[in-house]
């Protein structure tokens, strides 16, 4: 039908061109010249007039109509050309198609965006916060295992013994601010400053500052050094520690403890040397800062005999402890697969065996020197009784907590299982604190019977249990340090895993359900994005709250330590 209409329009247009040309008196040659710009195209005009062309374009119709003075309304409809402000038919068709697609675009884009966002949220929710943290946690536990040793291994035991010496330093600093502590006839942290003498108040703080400075230098020794560098560093540590201990002794503090304690990190450094060298440098360093403290102690005594006594004490204690610990630490370090990680363990072993040998030497030296029974008891208390009691429970706490944490992380336990392990960890922490009190009591009793030094351990335990945050603060601190590994594993293993499981139950599960509904409706729910953001807040907030809960509980109910110390004291007294 459309083709028939076009043919009729061509015939009508040919008749219109002939009539208009004849009316104007134009020849076909003249019209071809005016309309088409070439008089030779008169045959083309003749073909239009005689209807011999199969098609005529609107452009040709426009050219001929312009020369004949015809308007667009005069020509048939199919040959009309577009006006200057009107689009061409093709352009009009494209515009119509564009308008149609524009009308449908919002619906198409909304669905596409919804599907994209839903896929993105599905990828985010594919791994829960618990799964994300678990991978990092297992890696962190492996790093801890390298540095402290495998659970219940010799390396972990020696590490705990070395750290227990630092616990003793912490207890001494705490006692520095609390006041004098007496265990029978032994006064480990006695100072005239605490009993109101005229000593300048700046001297104790200056002594503590120098001791901390010496500790910084000691820590720097725990790295691979050449033999010459090791000797130079040990000399500097010995000088600083000796001056500090001498200053502390001037104000009345028992400085042999402090002087001996600084051989711990020194031994960690010299354990990388050969056994003979390690023993030599250990003895030289021990004698150096032992004599520095002893000389100052002798200068404050009355008479030349007191001065000689201090020299003999410094020489025997420093030489025996440094030499024995250096030799044995070197032998232990030689069997460590990772030397740097095993240096702390080597120092622990060296200090432990070195202390036993040194104590035997001091006991023998007591027969022909001025070393007192009080000094022997003080040495045994600070190097053997308290560190061994702490190290034994630290060893159990580290092994149990590490095993529980690794099991929870690798097994992928759910919230009920994690809650059970959390309760088990806290119960074991309380048991370890009770056992610490028991072991300390038994260690004091052993010193009383073995060395004949009056420790009055029964009175010390009874008074400490009655006033845990007063007269018993020292024992409370020692008991709390035992659960350090438990608290660390609780705060960085069990607590975040519990927070992740709780986040999965409360937030992530609800977000997954909303996502499934959105996929079925082919739309995006903005609530899902809110829930994904909330899961970070819930996870970290719950983690912090759970990790801080034991400390907050202890701060809110400090008297909770009384039944723990009392139970430990009762058990210790029954076993004595």
CORURUR-V811873 format. One record per residue. SS is DSSP state (h for helix, s for strand, l for the rest). BURIAL is 1 if it has 9 or more other C-alpha atoms within 8 Angstrom, else 0. D_LAST is the distance of its C-alpha to the last C-alpha in Angstrom with 1 decimal. Layout:
<<SS/BURIAL/D_LAST> <SS/BURIAL/D_LAST>>
//
This chain:
<<l/0/121.5> <h/0/120.1> <h/0/122.1> <h/0/125.3> <h/0/124.7> <h/1/124.3> <h/1/127.5> <h/0/129.4> <h/1/127.9> <h/1/129.1> <h/1/132.7> <h/1/132.8> <h/1/131.6> <h/1/134.3> <h/1/137.1> <h/0/135.7> <h/1/135.8> <h/1/139.4> <h/0/140.7> <h/1/139.1> <h/1/140.3> <h/1/143.8> <h/0/143.8> <h/0/142.8> <l/0/145.4> <l/1/142.8> <l/0/143.2> <h/1/140.4> <h/1/140.4> <h/1/140.1> <h/1/137.3> <h/1/135.4> <h/1/135.8> <h/1/134.6> <h/1/131.7> <h/1/130.6> <l/0/131.8> <l/0/133.9> <h/1/137.5> <h/0/137.3> <h/1/134.8> <h/1/137.7> <h/0/137.2> <h/0/133.7> <h/1/135.2> <h/1/137.8> <h/1/135.2> <h/1/133.4> <h/1/136.7> <l/0/137.8> <l/1/134.3> <l/0/133.8> <l/0/130.1> <l/0/127.3> <l/0/125.0> <l/1/125.3> <l/0/122.4> <h/1/121.9> <h/0/122.1> <h/0/125.6> <h/1/126.6> <h/1/125.5> <h/1/127.5> <h/1/130.7> <h/1/130.3> <h/1/129.9> <h/1/133.2> <h/1/135.0> <l/0/133.6> <l/1/131.7> <l/0/128.5> <l/1/125.4> <l/0/126.4> <l/0/129.8> <l/1/128.2> <l/1/126.8> <h/0/123.1> <h/0/121.8> <h/1/123.3> <l/1/122.2> <l/1/120.2> <l/0/117.2> <l/0/117.9> <l/0/116.4> <l/0/113.6> <l/0/112.9> <l/1/110.7> <l/0/112.2> <h/0/111.8> <h/0/109.1> <h/0/107.3> <h/1/107.6> <h/0/106.2> <h/0/103.2> <h/0/102.6> <h/0/102.7> <h/0/100.2> <h/0/97.9> <h/0/98.1> <h/0/97.2> <h/0/94.1> <h/0/93.1> <h/0/93.2> <h/0/90.9> <h/0/88.5> <h/0/86.0> <h/0/85.2> <h/0/84.9> <h/0/82.7> <h/1/80.4> <h/1/79.6> <h/0/79.1> <h/1/76.8> <h/1/74.9> <h/1/74.4> <h/0/73.3> <h/1/70.8> <h/1/69.4> <h/0/69.0> <h/0/67.2> <h/1/64.8> <h/1/64.2> <h/0/63.2> <h/0/60.8> <h/1/59.2> <l/0/59.1> <l/1/55.7> <l/1/53.2> <h/1/51.0> <h/1/48.0> <h/1/49.9> <h/1/50.9> <h/1/47.4> <h/1/45.8> <h/0/47.9> <h/0/46.8> <h/1/43.2> <h/1/43.0> <h/0/44.5> <h/0/42.0> <h/1/39.0> <h/0/40.6> <h/0/40.9> <h/1/37.2> <h/1/36.4> <h/1/38.5> <h/0/36.8> <h/1/33.1> <l/1/33.5> <l/1/33.5> <l/1/30.6> <l/1/27.7> <l/0/29.6> <h/0/28.8> <h/1/30.9> <h/1/29.0> <h/1/25.7> <h/1/27.2> <h/1/28.9> <h/1/25.7> <h/1/24.2> <h/1/27.4> <h/1/27.4> <h/1/23.8> <h/1/25.3> <h/0/27.8> <h/1/25.2> <h/1/23.9> <h/1/27.6> <h/0/27.9> <h/1/24.9> <h/1/26.6> <h/0/29.9> <h/1/28.4> <h/1/26.9> <h/1/30.3> <h/0/31.9> <h/0/29.1> <l/0/28.4> <l/1/26.0> <l/1/22.2> <l/0/20.0> <s/1/16.4> <l/1/16.0> <l/1/18.9> <s/1/19.4> <l/1/22.1> <l/1/22.6> <l/1/25.7> <l/1/27.2> <l/1/30.9> <h/1/33.4> <h/1/35.2> <h/0/32.7> <h/0/33.2> <l/0/37.0> <l/0/38.6> <l/0/42.0> <l/0/41.0> <l/0/43.1> <h/0/41.4> <h/0/42.9> <h/1/41.0> <h/1/37.6> <h/0/39.3> <h/0/41.4> <h/1/38.3> <h/1/36.7> <h/0/40.1> <h/1/40.4> <h/1/36.9> <h/0/37.9> <h/1/41.2> <h/1/39.5> <h/1/37.3> <h/0/40.6> <h/1/42.0> <h/1/38.9> <h/0/39.2> <h/0/42.9> <l/1/41.8> <l/1/40.4> <l/0/43.8> <l/0/46.1> <l/0/47.5> <l/0/49.6> <h/0/48.3> <h/0/50.3> <h/0/49.1> <h/1/45.5> <h/1/46.0> <h/0/47.8> <h/1/45.2> <h/1/42.3> <h/1/44.3> <h/0/44.8> <h/1/41.2> <h/1/40.2> <h/1/42.7> <h/1/41.8> <h/1/38.1> <h/1/38.6> <h/1/40.9> <h/1/38.5> <h/1/35.5> <h/1/37.8> <h/1/39.0> <h/1/35.4> <h/1/34.6> <h/1/37.7> <l/1/36.4> <l/1/33.1> <l/1/30.8> <l/1/28.4> <h/1/30.6> <h/1/28.9> <h/1/26.8> <h/1/29.9> <h/1/31.9> <h/1/29.5> <h/1/29.1> <l/1/32.8> <h/1/32.8> <h/1/31.4> <h/1/34.7> <h/1/36.6> <h/1/35.0> <h/1/36.0> <h/1/39.6> <h/1/39.7> <l/1/38.2> <l/1/41.8> <l/1/43.1> <l/0/43.3> <h/1/40.3> <h/0/42.0> <h/0/43.2> <h/1/39.9> <h/1/38.1> <h/1/41.0> <h/1/41.0> <h/1/37.2> <h/1/37.2> <h/1/40.3> <h/1/38.9> <h/1/35.5> <h/1/37.3> <h/1/39.8> <h/1/37.7> <h/1/35.1> <h/1/37.9> <h/1/39.4> <h/1/36.4> <h/1/35.9> <h/1/39.6> <h/1/39.4> <h/1/36.3> <h/1/38.1> <h/0/41.2> <h/0/39.4> <l/0/38.0> <l/0/40.1> <l/0/41.8> <h/0/42.2> <h/0/39.0> <h/1/36.9> <h/1/39.1> <h/1/38.6> <h/1/34.8> <h/1/34.8> <h/1/37.1> <h/1/34.9> <h/1/31.8> <h/1/33.8> <h/1/35.4> <h/1/32.3> <h/1/30.1> <h/1/33.0> <h/1/34.5> <h/1/31.4> <h/1/30.0> <h/1/33.4> <h/1/34.8> <h/1/31.8> <h/1/31.3> <h/1/35.0> <h/1/35.5> <h/1/32.8> <h/1/33.7> <h/1/37.3> <h/1/36.4> <h/1/34.3> <h/1/37.1> <l/0/39.7> <l/0/38.3> <l/0/38.3> <l/0/41.3> <l/0/41.7> <h/1/41.2> <h/0/41.3> <h/1/38.8> <h/1/36.6> <h/1/36.6> <h/1/33.6> <h/1/31.7> <h/1/32.9> <h/1/31.7> <h/1/28.3> <h/1/28.2> <h/1/29.8> <h/1/27.4> <h/1/24.3> <h/1/25.7> <h/1/27.5> <h/1/24.4> <h/1/22.8> <h/1/26.1> <h/1/26.5> <h/1/23.2> <h/0/24.1> <h/1/27.5> <h/1/26.3> <h/1/24.1> <h/0/27.3> <h/1/29.5> <l/1/27.5> <l/0/29.1> <l/0/32.6> <l/0/32.4> <l/0/31.6> <l/1/28.5> <l/0/25.9> <h/0/22.2> <h/1/22.0> <h/0/24.0> <h/1/21.8> <h/1/18.6> <h/1/20.8> <h/1/22.0> <h/1/18.7> <h/1/17.3> <h/1/20.6> <h/1/21.4> <h/1/18.3> <h/1/15.0> <h/1/16.6> <h/1/19.5> <h/1/17.6> <h/1/15.3> <h/1/18.5> <h/1/20.6> <h/1/18.7> <h/1/19.1> <h/1/22.5> <h/1/23.4> <h/1/22.7> <h/1/24.3> <h/1/27.4> <h/1/27.8> <h/1/27.6> <h/1/29.6> <h/1/32.2> <h/1/32.6> <h/1/33.0> <h/1/35.5> <h/1/37.5> <h/0/37.7> <h/1/38.9> <h/1/41.4> <h/0/42.9> <h/0/43.0> <l/0/45.0> <l/1/43.0> <l/0/44.7> <h/1/43.5> <h/0/41.6> <h/0/39.7> <h/1/38.9> <h/1/37.7> <h/0/35.4> <h/1/34.0> <h/1/33.7> <h/0/31.6> <h/0/29.4> <h/1/28.9> <h/1/27.9> <h/0/25.5> <h/0/23.9> <h/1/23.8> <h/1/21.8> <h/0/19.3> <h/1/19.1> <h/1/18.4> <h/1/15.6> <h/1/14.0> <h/1/14.8> <h/1/12.8> <h/1/9.7> <h/1/10.6> <h/1/11.4> <h/1/8.2> <h/1/6.6> <h/1/9.9> <h/1/9.9> <h/1/6.9> <h/0/9.0> <h/1/12.0> <h/1/11.1> <h/0/10.6> <h/0/13.3> <h/0/15.9> <l/0/15.3> <l/1/15.7> <l/0/14.5> <l/1/12.9> <l/1/11.9> <h/1/9.7> <h/0/9.0> <h/0/12.8> <h/1/13.6> <h/1/12.0> <h/1/13.6> <h/1/16.9> <h/1/17.1> <h/1/16.8> <h/1/19.4> <l/1/21.8> <l/1/21.4> <l/0/24.8> <l/0/24.8> <l/1/22.0> <l/1/19.8> <h/1/22.6> <h/1/21.1> <h/1/17.9> <h/1/20.5> <h/1/22.7> <h/1/20.1> <h/1/19.3> <h/1/23.1> <h/0/23.9> <h/1/21.9> <l/1/24.4> <h/1/27.4> <h/1/28.5> <h/1/28.3> <h/0/30.4> <h/1/32.8> <h/1/33.4> <h/1/33.6> <h/1/36.1> <h/1/38.3> <h/1/38.0> <h/1/37.2> <h/1/38.8> <h/1/42.1> <h/1/42.4> <h/1/41.9> <h/1/44.4> <h/1/46.8> <h/1/46.5> <h/1/47.1> <h/1/50.0> <h/1/51.5> <h/1/51.2> <h/0/52.7> <h/1/55.1> <h/1/55.9> <h/1/56.6> <h/1/59.0> <h/1/60.7> <h/1/61.3> <h/0/62.9> <h/1/65.2> <h/1/66.1> <h/0/67.1> <h/0/69.3> <h/1/70.9> <h/1/71.8> <h/0/73.4> <h/0/75.4> <l/1/76.3> <l/1/75.2> <l/1/72.3> <l/1/70.0> <h/0/68.9> <h/0/65.8> <h/1/64.4> <h/1/64.4> <h/0/62.6> <h/1/59.9> <h/1/59.4> <h/0/58.9> <h/1/56.6> <h/1/54.3> <h/1/53.3> <h/0/52.6> <h/1/50.6> <h/1/48.6> <h/1/47.6> <h/0/47.1> <h/1/44.8> <h/1/42.9> <h/0/42.3> <h/0/41.4> <h/1/38.8> <h/1/37.3> <h/1/37.0> <h/0/35.7> <h/0/31.9> <h/0/32.6> <h/0/35.0> <h/1/32.6> <h/1/29.9> <h/0/32.6> <h/0/34.0> <l/0/30.7> <l/0/28.3> <l/0/26.1> <h/0/25.1> <h/1/22.2> <h/1/20.8> <h/1/19.8> <h/1/18.4> <h/1/16.2> <h/1/15.3> <h/1/14.4> <h/1/12.2> <h/1/10.5> <h/0/10.1> <h/1/8.8> <h/1/6.2> <h/1/5.2> <h/0/5.6> <h/0/3.8> <l/0/0.0>>
//
